[in-house]
Amino acid sequence: MAGKQKSKRNLKKEVVRLFERSFDLQKLDYKKRSMSLKPKSMLVGLGVAAGLYIIGFALANYAMSNNVIPLEAFAKLVWIMMIPTTIVGALAWQIAKNRMEYPIRQDVREYMHGLEQTGGLLWKFSPLMDIIGIDDMTTKRALAQSKEDKWEEIEIEDYTDAVFALNKALEGTENKQFSTVVAEAVLENFGKLEAN
């Protein structure tokens, strides 16, 4: 009886070890990996906005100095130019951000492909939704798409958020919600795949 009880406690630890072996959290930490690119892309957007504003200001100043436009029109023009240059700068920032993040997204996508291509991996941890809670629709959707073998449709952010939500659920193995029933269900999902 004591040996049986011990094996039930070990089930939880086995699920945690299985999760740690299955996912490389550093490789999947998309937000952290792309964080260093945010200032660079903002500088690109700021540079584009400032460059356009300087060109517009120089042209308006040249026109005013040659008496093509009056001083009042120059003052209005200088203020009005801020709006389109800001919009173009924001657009340049988003384009630069997406271009800089593309290699990271591709790396995560290839890693997801390796994990999910043979019948899916993420869905096998779906019994942990009892711990995470039914309100987490992002994780729920990612688990469902993994089970349906539609991993290509999962957004990278949704996939990584789901993995980190599962990791958070597993962090406290003493968690009362993380019962042996949940652990057995996870291990059963892995057993079904091995039996096929």
Beta strands, then each sheet from edge to edge (+ up, - down):
end
